[in-house]
Every structure is written in structure tokens, then in C-alpha cells.
């Protein structure tokens, strides 16, 4: 089907297309207002070595390379299902992501929180930052590491304002609008196709010309000679003396005789040649008469 035919079909079903588009727009607007945007906050923390593990007077930032495995262990401990489930139960609908920041070569922990409100995101992020310190302290306490030699956590960045995330909202709005438009176009096309199909099958087929003359009857048999249908009057016979005479047959009705008389085939008419345009004999007579006249002179 051509695009022009499809467009004409949709225009014919405007009473389906236009309300459907309006409903799709209303559904998209409703999805935009119903689904609230997400509020995202993030924080980064740096692990620093203990004072006794460094040379006297050394810069601790020059010895960060050996703390990368410790950062991975801490990420695994904080990001466990038990810890995250406790936070999610208190704040349903919150998304938490705890990883080691791979954009840096140092032991940096990245915490990203996405909540339905700015207040919830702030509260959950602060809770996770505190839990990182307490978890690291408990891990080193279990191993009986001296306080002077323990690894510490230094907060690098903590967001004080959430960033609105419109991705989920926009996807839901686009899905509602496009879905409504597609369903409207499909419904209009289906109705137009069914109507066209029903109209084509409802039109009676044209009567094909049929030969009323049977093929097994010659044209001469169809024609009827009117002279043959004329009844012949019976000849009157004089009665003979002494001989009983039978009653004369009654005269038949010409109409009924013609009706019941069997039709006989008409003899073919002899075709006559068309008149000649030039008469040879007449021309010869005229030539002979002209010669006699010349001789007489």
C-alpha cells in the first residue's frame, strides 16, 4: 500500500485519529505530572594510611598506592545486601550505588544515592558516609590493629544539593505519548481496512453476457418460415351414393395450428452475386454499332 493511500485512509477516519491523538497527549501529560523526578546526590571518600606506617615527617598522600585493595574490601563490606536492605527499608524507593572510583588511581570510594525527594537523598547519603567510617573501624578493630597504625577515611566531596534526574520521567512520558499515537493509527487503519473490505464484497458482481442461442442448434433451425405455419384447408370430396361418408373434419384454428405445428428449418437463402459494375456484352454491342455506322459513312 502506498503512503498516499494510507494517508487518505487516516483522513477518512479523522473521527478516530484526532481524538486518539488528544488522548495520547493527555496520557503523556499525566505521566509527566504523576512521575516525579529523581534527586541524586554523591559523595567521595579517600583512604589514608596510619601514622605509624609512614616514615617520620612523610607526606601520607605519597603512599596511597598500597590502599587500593583496602578500598575494594571496604566497598564490598558497605555494599553488602544486609547493609543496603536496612537502608532501603527505612527509605523505600531509594537507589544506592557504592563503588571504587575507577576514574582515579587512588583508594577513592564513590557513593551515589538517588531518591524520590531531596530530603531523602540527603539523609541516606549522610547515613552511608557515617557507616563507611564505622565499618572501616570495625574491620580494623577485629584484626587488633593499633590505633596509630589504622587506616582512616577522609571525606573529599559531599553534595549539599541534589541534581534532578529526568530520565525516568522522560522515558515514561515518551512511552505513553508514542504508545497512544501508535495504537490510534493502528485502530484507524484497521477500521478503514475492514470498511473497505466489506464494501468491496458487498458490491454485486457484474452480469457476464451469456449466449442465449444453444451452440448445438444451427442458425437455420432457429429461424421459422411463416409460410410453413399457415394451415392448408382440406379438399372437399363429393359424397358417393350408397357409401357412408365420414364427417368432414372441423376446420382448425390457424392460431392453434401455428402454435402446435412443429417448426421446420428454413432453407438457406441462395446468395446472389453483387451486380457487376461493368457489362461486357453491352460494351461489345456498342462497339459493333459504332463500326457499322463508320462503314456506312
C-alpha positions, 0 to 999 in steps of 0.5 A, a space after each residue: 500500500 502506498 503512503 498516499 493511500 494510507 494517508 487518505 485512509 487516516 483522513 477518512 477516519 479523522 473521527 478516530 485519529 484526532 481524538 486518539 491523538 488528544 488522548 495520547 497527549 493527555 496520557 503523556 501529560 499525566 505521566 509527566 505530572 504523576 512521575 516525579 523526578 529523581 534527586 541524586 546526590 554523591 559523595 567521595 571518600 579517600 583512604 589514608 594510611 596510619 601514622 605509624 606506617 609512614 616514615 617520620 615527617 612523610 607526606 601520607 598522600 605519597 603512599 596511597 598506592 598500597 590502599 587500593 585493595 583496602 578500598 575494594 574490601 571496604 566497598 564490598 563490606 558497605 555494599 553488602 545486601 544486609 547493609 543496603 536492605 536496612 537502608 532501603 527499608 527505612 527509605 523505600 524507593 531509594 537507589 544506592 550505588 557504592 563503588 571504587 572510583 575507577 576514574 582515579 588511581 587512588 583508594 577513592 570510594 564513590 557513593 551515589 544515592 538517588 531518591 524520590 525527594 531531596 530530603 531523602 537523598 540527603 539523609 541516606 547519603 549522610 547515613 552511608 558516609 557515617 557507616 563507611 567510617 564505622 565499618 572501616 573501624 570495625 574491620 580494623 578493630 577485629 584484626 587488633 590493629 593499633 590505633 596509630 597504625 589504622 587506616 582512616 577515611 577522609 571525606 573529599 566531596 559531599 553534595 549539599 544539593 541534589 541534581 534532578 534526574 529526568 530520565 525516568 520521567 522522560 522515558 515514561 512520558 515518551 512511552 505513553 505519548 508514542 504508545 497512544 499515537 501508535 495504537 490510534 493509527 493502528 485502530 484507524 487503519 484497521 477500521 478503514 481496512 475492514 470498511 473497505 473490505 466489506 464494501 468491496 464484497 458487498 458490491 454485486 458482481 457484474 452480469 457476464 453476457 451469456 449466449 442465449 442461442 444453444 451452440 448445438 442448434 444451427 442458425 437455420 433451425 432457429 429461424 421459422 418460415 411463416 409460410 410453413 405455419 399457415 394451415 392448408 384447408 382440406 379438399 372437399 370430396 363429393 359424397 358417393 351414393 350408397 357409401 357412408 361418408 365420414 364427417 368432414 373434419 372441423 376446420 382448425 384454428 390457424 392460431 392453434 395450428 401455428 402454435 402446435 405445428 412443429 417448426 421446420 428449418 428454413 432453407 438457406 437463402 441462395 446468395 446472389 452475386 453483387 451486380 457487376 459494375 461493368 457489362 461486357 456484352 453491352 460494351 461489345 454491342 456498342 462497339 459493333 454499332 459504332 463500326 457499322 455506322 463508320 462503314 456506312 459513312 
